[in-house]
Amino acid sequence: MYLSLKPLVASLLLAGATQAIAASSVDLAVKGLITPSSCTPTLSNGGAVDYGKLSAKDLNADSKTPLPQQTLQLTVTCDAATLMAIESKDNREGSSYINGVQYYGLGLINGSEKLGVMEMKLAPPVADGVAARFIASYDGGTAWHLDPYVARDSITSVADMTTVAPIPVQLLSADLQISPTIAPTNQLTLDNEAAIDGSVTLTVRYL
C-alpha cells in the first residue's frame, strides 16, 4: 500500500510552420494542486489473508469453490479533513477466470491456468466517528453512485447518509471483506502444490 499524487497534465499541441500565416509558437500548460494534507491507508494483519493448505479433493470439479470470507480492518488516517478516494490495482491482472471489474485474479498456475478469482467489499464505514456510506465513480469522480464493492477501473470514496458525493474525512474505518473463489478443478492441473497468489494495491487518491 502506498500513496500516490497524480497531477493533471494538459495535452501538448504541436504546430508546424509550413505556411507563412501559421503560428510560430505554442503554449504548454501544466496544472494541478498540491494538498497540504496527506492520508495513510493501513490494513490489519499487515494486509495478509492466509487460507493455509487446501486439499484438491475438497474442491468442486464441475463448479467453482467459494472459500470462507475473511475480513480485514481498513483505516485511512489523514492530517486533516480531506477529500479523498481509494483506488485499487490488481497485481495479478489477467489471471481472473471470470471477467468483470469487480473481480481480481488469484494468479496463474502451470504458466497459464487461471486459479480463481476474488471480490472485495467494504462494510459500512465510520467517518470521523459518524456512520457513512461508500460511493464509487467510474469516470474519475464526475459521477458517483452508492457501491460498497472495491472494483478495478473505479475509485471509492465516502459520503454521508443524505448525499451521494464525497465528504472530507480525517479518520475513516471500515471492514474489508475478501471473498476468494477457486475455479472448477476440471479446468486446472493440480498434480503439484498450487499457490493461491492474489495481490491488490490500495492507493489513496486526493480529490
N, C-alpha and C positions, 0 to 999 in steps of 0.2 A: 504494500500500500504506500502511495506517495501523493504529494500534492502537485498539481500542475496548474500553471497560469498561462493561458493561451491568448495572446493578443490578436486582435482583429487586424488583418493586413489587407489594405486596399489593392485592387488589381493594377498592374503596371501596363499602361498602354504605350506601345511603341509606334512612333510616327515617322514615316520615311519622308525624305525631302526630294522626291522625284520631280516635282514641278516647282516653279518659282513662287507660286502662291501658297505652297504647303508651309505649315508652321515649322519654325526652326528650333523649337524647344517643347518639352513635355514635362508635366509635373508628376511627382510621385508623392502620395500621401500615406503615411504610416500612422495608424491610430490605435488607441487602446486606453485602458485605465489601470492604474496601479492602486490596489486597495491597501489601506493601512492595516487591515486585519488579516490574520491568517487562521486557517482551520486545520485541525489534525484529526483524521479518522483513525479509530482503533477497533480491533475485534478481540473478543475474549478468546482465551486459549491460544493466543498467538495466531488466530485465523486458521487453525488446523482442525479438520474433521477426519477422524480415522475410523474406518469400519473393520479394521483387523483383517483376518483371513476368512474368506467365504469359500465354501465348497461348491465346485461347479455342479455337483449333483443336486444341490438345493436351488439351482436357478431354473427358470422355465425355458423349455426348449422351443416352444412354438409361440410364446408371447413374452412381453417384457417383464422384468422382475423389479418392482419398486423396492428400494432399500428404506429402512426406517428413517424418518425425517429427523434431522439433528438441528439444533438451534444454537447460534452464537449471539452474543450481545454486541450490537454495533453502537458506537458512541462517536459523535463528532463534536469536538470542543474548539470553539473559536475565541479569539482575543476579545471580541465584542460582537454584538448582534450583527450578523452578516447574511446577505442574500447569497445563497449557495445551493448547489445541487451535487448529486453523486452520479458519476458515470462509470460504466464497467467495461472492462476489456477481457475477452475470452483468450487466455493464453494458450488454449488448445483449439484455436479456431480451425474449423474444418473437420473436427473429429466427432461432432454430434451426429448421431444416427437419425435424428428427427430434425426436419427443417423448421425454422421459426425463430424470431428474435428473442423469445423468452428461454431458449434452450442453449445450454453450454455443453461443450464436449467433455468427455472423461478420458481423452487420449486415444491413441491408436495402439493396437497390439498386432504383432506379426507384420509390422510395417504398414499395413493398410486397412486393417479391420477396425471399425468404429465400435468401441466397447460399450458405449452407452450415452447417457445424457443426464443433465441435472437442471433443475429450476431453482431460483432464489426468490423468496417472498419476504417482504418486510411486514412485521406485525405493527399495529397502530402505534405511532411514535408519541413520545413525550418531548415537547419543545419548550425549554426553559420552564419546566415544571407544569406545563399545561398540555392537556390532550390535544392532539393534532391529527392530520391526515396526510398520507403520502400522495403525491401527484407526479405525473410523468409527462414529458414532452418529447416528441419525435422530430421536431423541427428546430431544435436549438434553443427553445424557450419562448417561442412566439405564441404557441397554443398549448394549453395544459388540460389534462383530464385526470380524474381520480384513478389511481392504479397502484396497488401495493407490490407489483412484481418488478424486480430489477431485470431489465431487458437490455440486450445489445442494441446499439443504434438509437439509444434514448438517454435522457437524463432524468433523474429522480430528485424531486425537491419536497418540501413540506409546506402545507397550508393549514390555516386554522379551520374551525368547524363550520364556518359560514361562507368561505370563499374558495375558489379553485385557482389560486395564484400564490406564488412563493411568498413567504414571510421571512423577515430577518430572524436568525436564530443564533444564540450563543452556545447553548448546550442542547444537543439532540441525542436521544437514546431510543433504541428500538431493538426488537428481536429480529435477527436474520435467519430465516428458516431455509435450510438446504435440503432438497429432495432429489437424490440421485436415482437413476433407473438403469438397469443393465439390459442391453439388447437381447433378443431371443438367442439362446446359445446355438441354435441351428445356423446362425449367421456368423458364428465365431469358431476359431480353432483354439481350444483350451487344453492342449496337450501338456503345456507347461504353465507355471505360475504367470498370471497376467496382472499387472499393476493397475489399480484404479488411480488415474492421474489427472483429476480435474484441477484447474488453476484459473483464478479470476483476480484481476486487479481492480480495486475500487479507488477512484480518484475524486477528490473534491474539485469542483469547478465553480468559479465565482461568477455570479450573475450580475 
